[in-house]
Amino acid sequence: SLTLEDAGGEIKTRLIAEFPRTGNSVTWKSLDVSATGERYGRVLDGIQMRNRPMTLNSQFSISAASKLAGERSIQARSHFHWPMAEILIEKLANSWYLRWSARNLALPTALNAQRRFRIESNGFGLPTLIDDLLNYDRHRFGDLEREFIELFPDVRSIALVQQPGYDSPVDQPDETLPLKPSPGKQIVFRLRQSNYDLPASQAAEGMLYVLGYLALLYLPDPPRVLLIEEPENGIHPHRVADIVRLLRRLIERHPSTQVVLTSHSPYLVDAFEPHEVTWCHRDPEDNRVRLTRLDTLPEVQRSLSVFSLGEIWTGELETPPAAAESR
């Protein structure tokens, strides 16, 4: 399950969604709305539960708010042009779910006007996103390139070359992309000590992931919510902190953007403060999933002077199931 809370101005929304074990459909368990201290109502699968009327189109829970696990965007329309519903929909719109793979990040991509400033959940479309940033503002792209070179000093520049590529439906919900051959562009890294161009398909996975996160940082209008699954994948442990710094800068530039990460990496946990980390675990007594902020745990506070937060998490909190059953 996932809980998102957002407070902007006088409007506060709280959304709880439930993810199935298989498939892409997502069920909205509850949606609460408050304004100026007054609770306006609860919407459950598009049905008004109590208090003042707030009717959303019934498609909200079926098509518009479904498939968050496979689609990046939530789009919905209110049944009536009621200001509260419009504000609520605006707050829920433009959420991205990212679970990138290096293979998809490296694929040459066909130009597609519908994919402007976008990248698929699985990473497809990075070359065209870089191309969009380059054409939008060359000075900003130059800043992106300089930051990348600081992290990878063997690279002299980033270039895009024409190459047979692939096209795919935008916001494709399935993990398996239906690729259609089409003229496209490929990312190449021009190396400092040679005339050799390193194509993305031969580059280290970490280079592609870092470039992807830099592209998010330089988006002119990033999404309101970024849901990123295991950002440490494909990244050298010493680079994980760099990824977190990029994401922190993103929300500093765009305070209305919220980033939610899931991780099993102690190196990633080390990059956060206890109040920023929520531990998701199963209660052995009733088998229910619990969410606990680390700064509320006494054992964390006791150990911080000796161990890093990642060491505390792996040593004291994350217990393998077999070991837990033997206790």
C-alpha positions as CSV (number, residue, x, y, z in Angstrom):
1,S,0.0,0.0,0.0
2,L,1.0,3.6,-0.5
3,T,-0.1,6.7,1.4
4,L,0.5,10.2,-0.1
5,E,-0.2,13.4,1.8
6,D,-0.1,16.8,0.2
7,A,-0.8,20.2,1.8
8,G,-0.9,23.2,-0.4
9,G,-2.5,26.5,0.7
10,E,-5.7,25.7,2.4
11,I,-6.3,22.3,0.7
12,K,-5.0,19.1,2.2
13,T,-5.4,15.7,0.5
14,R,-4.6,12.2,1.8
15,L,-4.6,9.3,-0.6
16,I,-4.2,5.6,0.3
17,A,-3.7,3.2,-2.6
18,E,-3.3,-0.6,-2.5
19,F,-1.0,-2.4,-4.9
20,P,-1.8,-6.0,-5.9
21,R,0.8,-8.8,-5.9
22,T,0.4,-9.2,-9.7
23,G,-0.9,-7.0,-12.5
24,N,-0.9,-3.3,-12.8
25,S,-4.3,-2.2,-11.4
26,V,-4.3,-0.1,-8.3
27,T,-7.2,0.3,-5.9
28,W,-7.8,3.6,-4.2
29,K,-8.7,2.6,-0.7
30,S,-9.5,6.1,0.5
31,L,-9.1,9.7,-0.4
32,D,-9.7,12.4,2.3
33,V,-10.0,16.1,1.6
34,S,-9.7,18.9,4.1
35,A,-9.9,22.7,3.6
36,T,-9.5,25.6,6.1
37,G,-9.6,23.1,8.9
38,E,-12.9,21.5,7.8
39,R,-13.1,18.0,6.4
40,Y,-15.0,18.0,3.2
41,G,-15.4,14.3,2.7
42,R,-14.0,11.0,1.8
43,V,-14.0,9.5,-1.7
44,L,-13.7,5.7,-1.9
45,D,-13.6,4.4,-5.4
46,G,-15.3,7.5,-6.6
47,I,-18.3,7.3,-4.2
48,Q,-19.1,10.1,-1.7
49,M,-19.0,8.7,1.9
50,R,-20.0,11.5,4.1
51,N,-20.2,15.3,4.7
52,R,-20.5,17.7,1.8
53,P,-21.1,16.3,-1.7
54,M,-18.1,15.9,-3.8
55,T,-18.8,13.8,-6.9
56,L,-16.0,12.6,-9.2
57,N,-16.5,10.8,-12.4
58,S,-16.9,7.1,-11.7
59,Q,-14.1,6.4,-14.2
60,F,-11.8,8.0,-11.7
61,S,-11.3,4.7,-9.8
62,I,-11.5,2.4,-12.8
63,S,-9.4,3.9,-15.6
64,A,-8.0,7.3,-14.6
65,A,-6.6,6.2,-11.3
66,S,-5.6,2.7,-12.2
67,K,-2.4,1.2,-13.3
68,L,-0.1,3.5,-11.3
69,A,2.3,0.6,-11.0
70,G,2.7,0.5,-14.8
71,E,1.9,4.0,-15.9
72,R,3.6,7.3,-14.9
73,S,0.6,9.6,-15.1
74,I,-2.7,9.8,-13.3
75,Q,-5.3,11.7,-15.4
76,A,-8.9,12.4,-14.3
77,R,-11.7,14.7,-14.9
78,S,-14.4,15.8,-12.4
79,H,-18.0,14.9,-13.2
80,F,-19.0,18.5,-12.3
81,H,-17.0,21.6,-12.6
82,W,-16.7,22.0,-8.9
83,P,-13.6,24.0,-7.7
84,M,-12.8,21.6,-4.9
85,A,-12.8,18.6,-7.3
86,E,-10.7,20.5,-9.8
87,I,-8.1,21.4,-7.2
88,L,-8.0,17.8,-6.0
89,I,-7.5,16.4,-9.5
90,E,-4.7,18.9,-10.2
91,K,-2.9,17.7,-7.1
92,L,-3.2,14.1,-8.1
93,A,-2.2,14.6,-11.7
94,N,1.3,14.3,-13.1
95,S,2.8,11.5,-11.0
96,W,5.6,9.3,-12.3
97,Y,6.5,5.8,-11.3
98,L,10.1,4.9,-12.2
99,R,11.7,1.5,-12.3
100,W,14.4,1.9,-14.8
101,S,16.6,-0.7,-16.5
102,A,19.9,0.1,-18.1
103,R,18.9,-1.8,-21.2
104,N,15.9,0.5,-21.8
105,L,17.8,3.6,-20.9
106,A,20.4,2.7,-23.6
107,L,18.0,2.0,-26.4
108,P,18.1,4.5,-29.3
109,T,14.7,6.2,-29.4
110,A,12.6,7.6,-32.3
111,L,11.4,11.2,-32.1
112,N,7.8,11.3,-30.8
113,A,6.1,14.6,-30.1
114,Q,3.9,12.9,-27.5
115,R,7.0,12.0,-25.5
116,R,8.4,15.5,-25.1
117,F,10.1,15.9,-21.7
118,R,9.0,12.4,-20.8
119,I,10.6,9.1,-20.0
120,E,8.9,5.8,-19.7
121,S,8.6,4.1,-16.3
122,N,11.1,1.4,-17.4
123,G,13.6,4.0,-18.7
124,F,12.8,3.9,-22.4
125,G,13.1,7.4,-24.1
126,L,16.2,8.8,-22.4
127,P,17.8,9.9,-25.8
128,T,14.8,11.9,-26.8
129,L,14.5,13.4,-23.3
130,I,18.2,14.5,-23.6
131,D,17.4,15.9,-27.1
132,D,14.4,17.8,-25.7
133,L,16.6,19.4,-23.0
134,L,19.3,20.3,-25.5
135,N,16.8,22.0,-27.8
136,Y,14.9,23.7,-25.0
137,D,17.9,25.5,-23.4
138,R,21.4,24.9,-24.5
139,H,22.8,26.7,-21.5
140,R,20.9,24.5,-19.1
141,F,22.0,21.5,-21.1
142,G,25.6,22.7,-20.7
143,D,25.1,22.8,-17.0
144,L,23.8,19.2,-17.0
145,E,26.8,18.1,-19.1
146,R,29.3,19.8,-16.8
147,E,27.7,18.1,-13.8
148,F,27.9,14.7,-15.5
149,I,31.6,15.3,-16.4
150,E,32.4,16.2,-12.8
151,L,31.1,12.8,-11.8
152,F,32.7,11.0,-14.8
153,P,35.9,12.9,-15.6
154,D,36.9,10.5,-18.4
155,V,34.0,11.9,-20.5
156,R,34.6,15.0,-22.6
157,S,31.1,15.6,-23.8
158,I,27.6,14.1,-24.4
159,A,26.3,13.9,-27.9
160,L,23.3,12.5,-29.8
161,V,23.8,10.7,-33.1
162,Q,21.3,9.6,-35.7
163,Q,20.8,5.9,-35.6
164,P,18.1,3.3,-36.4
165,G,16.0,3.3,-33.2
166,Y,12.7,2.3,-31.8
167,D,9.3,3.8,-31.0
168,S,6.8,2.6,-28.5
169,P,3.5,3.8,-27.1
170,V,3.7,6.7,-24.6
171,D,3.0,5.8,-21.0
172,Q,3.1,2.1,-21.9
173,P,1.7,0.2,-18.8
174,D,3.4,-3.1,-19.5
175,E,6.9,-3.8,-18.5
176,T,7.6,-5.5,-21.9
177,L,7.8,-2.7,-24.5
178,P,6.2,-3.3,-27.9
179,L,9.1,-1.8,-29.9
180,K,8.6,-0.6,-33.5
181,P,11.8,0.0,-35.6
182,S,12.0,3.7,-36.6
183,P,14.7,6.3,-37.3
184,G,16.0,7.6,-34.0
185,K,18.8,9.0,-31.9
186,Q,21.4,7.4,-29.7
187,I,23.4,8.8,-26.8
188,V,27.2,8.7,-27.1
189,F,29.8,9.7,-24.6
190,R,32.9,11.3,-26.2
191,L,35.9,10.4,-24.1
192,R,38.6,12.8,-23.1
193,Q,41.7,10.7,-23.8
194,S,40.7,9.3,-27.2
195,N,38.7,10.0,-30.3
196,Y,36.5,7.0,-29.5
197,D,32.7,7.6,-29.0
198,L,31.3,5.3,-26.3
199,P,27.7,4.5,-27.3
200,A,25.2,4.2,-24.5
201,S,24.7,0.5,-25.2
202,Q,28.4,-0.1,-24.2
203,A,28.5,2.3,-21.3
204,A,28.5,1.3,-17.7
205,E,25.0,1.1,-16.2
206,G,25.9,3.7,-13.6
207,M,26.6,6.3,-16.3
208,L,23.1,5.8,-17.7
209,Y,21.3,6.0,-14.4
210,V,23.2,9.1,-13.3
211,L,22.4,10.8,-16.7
212,G,18.7,9.8,-16.2
213,Y,18.6,11.4,-12.8
214,L,20.4,14.5,-14.0
215,A,17.8,14.8,-16.8
216,L,15.0,14.7,-14.1
217,L,16.9,17.5,-12.2
218,Y,16.9,19.7,-15.4
219,L,13.3,19.2,-16.4
220,P,11.6,22.6,-16.9
221,D,8.4,21.3,-15.2
222,P,9.0,18.1,-13.2
223,P,6.1,15.9,-12.0
224,R,4.4,16.6,-8.7
225,V,5.2,13.1,-7.4
226,L,8.2,10.9,-8.3
227,L,7.9,7.3,-7.1
228,I,11.3,5.6,-7.6
229,E,11.8,1.9,-7.0
230,E,15.3,0.9,-5.8
231,P,17.3,3.8,-7.2
232,E,20.5,2.0,-6.1
233,N,20.1,-0.6,-8.9
234,G,23.0,-0.5,-11.3
235,I,24.8,2.1,-9.2
236,H,28.1,1.7,-7.5
237,P,27.6,1.9,-3.8
238,H,29.7,5.1,-3.6
239,R,27.5,6.7,-6.3
240,V,24.3,6.2,-4.3
241,A,24.8,9.3,-2.3
242,D,25.3,11.3,-5.5
243,I,21.8,10.2,-6.7
244,V,20.3,11.3,-3.4
245,R,22.0,14.7,-3.7
246,L,20.6,15.1,-7.2
247,L,17.1,14.3,-6.0
248,R,17.4,16.7,-3.0
249,R,18.4,19.5,-5.4
250,L,15.4,18.7,-7.5
251,I,13.0,19.2,-4.6
252,E,14.9,22.4,-3.6
253,R,14.4,23.8,-7.1
254,H,10.8,22.6,-7.2
255,P,9.3,22.5,-3.7
256,S,6.0,21.3,-5.0
257,T,7.6,18.0,-6.1
258,Q,7.6,15.1,-3.7
259,V,10.0,12.2,-4.1
260,V,9.2,8.8,-2.6
261,L,11.9,6.1,-2.8
262,T,11.8,2.4,-2.0
263,S,15.1,0.6,-1.2
264,H,16.9,-2.4,0.3
265,S,20.3,-0.6,0.3
266,P,22.0,0.4,3.5
267,Y,24.1,2.8,1.4
268,L,21.0,4.7,0.4
269,V,19.6,4.7,3.9
270,D,23.0,6.2,5.0
271,A,22.2,9.3,2.8
272,F,19.2,10.2,4.9
273,E,18.3,11.4,8.4
274,P,16.2,9.1,10.7
275,H,13.1,11.3,10.3
276,E,13.3,10.9,6.5
277,V,13.2,7.1,6.5
278,T,10.1,5.0,7.0
279,W,10.6,1.3,7.8
280,C,8.1,-1.0,6.1
281,H,7.9,-4.3,8.0
282,R,5.6,-7.2,8.8
283,D,4.3,-7.5,12.3
284,P,4.9,-11.2,13.4
285,E,2.0,-11.1,15.8
286,D,-0.8,-10.3,13.3
287,N,1.1,-10.4,9.9
288,R,0.0,-6.9,9.1
289,V,2.4,-4.5,7.4
290,R,3.6,-1.6,9.6
291,L,5.1,1.7,8.7
292,T,7.5,3.1,11.3
293,R,9.6,6.3,11.0
294,L,13.1,5.5,12.2
295,D,13.4,8.5,14.5
296,T,10.6,7.1,16.6
297,L,12.5,3.9,17.5
298,P,14.6,4.0,20.7
299,E,17.1,1.5,19.4
300,V,17.9,3.8,16.5
301,Q,18.5,6.8,18.8
302,R,20.8,4.7,21.1
303,S,22.9,3.4,18.2
304,L,23.4,6.5,16.1
305,S,26.5,7.6,18.0
306,V,28.3,4.3,17.1
307,F,26.7,3.1,13.8
308,S,25.5,4.6,10.6
309,L,21.8,4.6,9.9
310,G,22.3,1.9,7.2
311,E,24.2,-0.3,9.6
312,I,21.4,0.1,12.2
313,W,18.8,-0.8,9.7
314,T,20.5,-3.9,8.4
315,G,21.8,-5.0,11.8
316,E,18.9,-4.3,14.2
317,L,15.8,-3.8,12.1
318,E,16.1,-6.0,9.0
319,T,16.0,-9.6,10.2
320,P,15.8,-12.5,7.8
321,P,12.5,-14.4,8.1
322,A,14.2,-17.6,9.2
323,A,16.1,-15.8,12.0
324,A,13.0,-14.0,13.1
325,E,11.0,-17.3,13.4
326,S,13.8,-18.8,15.5
327,R,13.6,-16.0,18.1
